[in-house]
Amino acid sequence: MLDLVTLGQRVQGLRHGLGLTLQRLADAAEVSVSMLSSVERGQKAPTVVVLARIADGLGVPLAELVAEPEDPRVVVRRAAEQDSVEEPGGWRRTVLTPVVPGVNFEWIRTTLPPGCDAGDFPAYAPGSHEFVAVEAGTLRLTLGERVLELDAGDSVYFAADVTHGYANPGAAPCTYHVAALVMRPRAARPPRA
């Protein structure tokens, strides 16, 4: 349940964002200045009718005005929202992690059918990292010129600033997880004049 102080702060923040004075919002919402001021200070519990008028005056839906604020530090991605991609060659990858702006981290679950080679992936920017954990089957991980064979339960870390490839040399499906922190290359600076 949204408390009165939080509600008041939200109303005041929206009002300030629109550049409205108390009087202008009170006029637009058809409520008294004293009522609006009391709501903004968290001193009065407005009726639904008063809240609807304030929302109209602010130009926002009532539901948005009274919705519980989301905590940007917690992002939930439900199973139904996960992105699964069927790749050429019959392999499947699912991005398990939520997308968080400014955070270049992904956790991916991949299943390769027997004998499938998912191909090579280009080197990422320096400072990129990958952790791989094999859930089932056998994974052939190629890191530049180096080839590693990993079985169920094995895991590996590598600096991902090298070309890397994933293949299943076995007769059974291979399922593995990749946790990747991918750095973005810095934009080139223009030359100084």
C-alpha positions in Angstrom: 0.0 0.0 0.0 1.3 3.4 -1.0 1.8 5.6 2.1 0.7 9.2 2.2 4.2 10.7 2.3 5.3 8.7 -0.8 2.1 9.7 -2.6 2.7 13.4 -1.7 6.2 13.2 -2.9 5.1 11.7 -6.2 2.4 14.4 -6.7 4.9 17.2 -5.9 7.6 15.6 -8.2 5.2 15.4 -11.1 4.0 18.9 -10.5 7.5 20.3 -10.4 8.4 18.3 -13.6 5.5 20.0 -15.4 6.6 23.4 -14.0 3.2 24.0 -12.3 2.7 26.0 -9.2 0.4 24.7 -6.5 -2.3 27.2 -7.6 -2.1 26.2 -11.3 -2.4 22.5 -10.5 -5.2 23.1 -8.0 -7.1 25.0 -10.7 -6.5 22.3 -13.3 -7.5 19.6 -10.8 -10.5 21.5 -9.5 -9.3 21.0 -5.8 -8.4 23.6 -3.2 -4.8 24.8 -2.8 -4.9 23.8 0.9 -6.1 20.3 0.0 -3.4 19.9 -2.6 -0.7 21.3 -0.3 -1.9 18.8 2.5 -1.7 15.9 0.0 1.8 16.9 -1.1 3.0 17.1 2.5 1.5 13.7 3.3 -0.8 15.2 5.9 -4.2 14.3 4.4 -5.6 11.1 2.8 -7.4 12.3 -0.3 -10.6 10.5 -1.5 -10.5 8.6 -4.8 -12.4 11.5 -6.4 -9.8 14.0 -5.3 -6.9 11.7 -6.4 -8.6 11.2 -9.8 -8.9 15.0 -10.2 -5.2 15.5 -9.2 -4.2 12.8 -11.7 -6.2 14.5 -14.4 -4.6 17.9 -13.6 -1.2 16.2 -13.9 -2.2 14.5 -17.1 -1.4 11.0 -15.8 -3.6 8.0 -15.3 -4.9 7.5 -11.7 -3.3 4.0 -11.6 0.1 5.5 -12.4 -0.3 8.1 -9.6 -1.0 5.5 -6.9 1.0 2.5 -8.2 3.7 1.1 -5.9 7.1 2.6 -7.0 9.4 0.0 -8.6 12.8 -0.5 -7.1 15.2 -0.1 -10.0 17.7 -2.2 -8.1 15.5 -5.3 -8.5 14.5 -6.5 -12.0 12.5 -9.7 -12.4 12.3 -11.6 -15.6 9.7 -14.3 -15.6 10.2 -17.6 -17.4 7.6 -16.6 -20.0 9.6 -13.4 -20.8 12.9 -15.2 -21.5 14.2 -14.9 -25.1 14.7 -18.3 -26.7 16.2 -18.5 -30.1 16.4 -21.5 -32.4 19.7 -21.1 -34.2 20.6 -22.7 -37.6 22.0 -26.2 -37.0 19.3 -27.0 -34.5 20.8 -25.5 -31.4 18.9 -23.4 -29.0 19.9 -20.6 -26.6 17.9 -18.8 -24.0 18.8 -15.5 -22.4 17.9 -16.1 -18.7 18.8 -12.7 -17.3 16.8 -9.5 -17.3 18.0 -6.6 -19.4 19.3 -3.9 -17.2 20.3 -0.6 -18.8 24.0 0.1 -18.4 24.8 -3.4 -17.2 26.5 -5.6 -19.9 25.9 -8.9 -18.2 24.1 -11.9 -19.7 23.4 -15.4 -18.4 22.6 -17.8 -21.3 21.5 -21.4 -21.3 22.4 -23.2 -24.6 21.6 -26.7 -25.8 23.6 -28.2 -28.7 22.3 -31.3 -30.4 24.8 -34.2 -31.0 27.6 -33.3 -33.4 26.5 -29.6 -33.6 29.1 -26.8 -34.0 27.6 -23.4 -33.0 30.5 -21.7 -34.7 33.0 -19.0 -33.6 32.2 -15.8 -31.8 34.3 -12.7 -32.3 36.6 -11.4 -29.5 34.9 -8.9 -27.3 36.5 -5.7 -26.0 39.3 -6.0 -23.5 38.0 -6.5 -20.0 35.2 -8.9 -21.1 34.8 -12.1 -19.2 32.9 -15.4 -19.7 32.2 -18.2 -17.2 30.9 -21.5 -18.7 29.4 -24.4 -16.8 28.4 -27.6 -18.5 25.1 -29.1 -17.2 25.0 -32.2 -19.5 27.0 -33.8 -22.3 30.4 -32.8 -23.6 31.4 -29.3 -24.8 34.3 -28.5 -27.0 35.3 -24.9 -26.2 37.8 -23.3 -28.6 39.7 -20.2 -27.3 41.8 -18.9 -30.1 44.1 -21.8 -30.9 43.4 -23.6 -27.6 40.8 -26.4 -27.5 39.2 -27.6 -24.2 36.9 -30.6 -23.7 34.5 -30.1 -20.8 32.1 -32.7 -19.4 29.0 -32.4 -17.2 29.8 -30.6 -14.0 33.0 -28.9 -15.5 33.3 -25.2 -15.6 35.8 -22.7 -17.0 36.6 -19.0 -16.9 38.2 -17.1 -19.8 39.0 -13.5 -20.8 36.6 -13.1 -23.7 38.8 -10.8 -25.7 39.7 -13.7 -27.9 37.7 -15.5 -30.7 35.8 -18.4 -29.0 33.7 -21.2 -30.3 31.3 -23.9 -28.9 30.7 -27.4 -30.3 29.2 -30.7 -29.1 31.5 -33.5 -30.3 29.4 -36.1 -28.4 26.5 -38.4 -29.2 24.2 -36.9 -26.7 22.8 -33.3 -26.4 25.1 -30.8 -24.6 23.5 -28.2 -22.3 25.7 -25.5 -20.8 25.4 -22.0 -19.2 27.4 -18.9 -20.1 27.7 -16.0 -17.8 29.2 -13.1 -19.8 30.3 -9.6 -18.8 30.8 -8.0 -22.1 32.6 -4.6 -22.2 31.8 -2.2 -25.0 34.7 -0.7 -26.9 35.2 3.0 -26.2 34.2 5.4 -28.9 37.2 6.8 -30.7 38.0 10.3 -29.6 38.2 13.0 -32.4 41.7 14.2 -33.0 42.7 17.3 -31.1 42.9 20.5 -33.1 
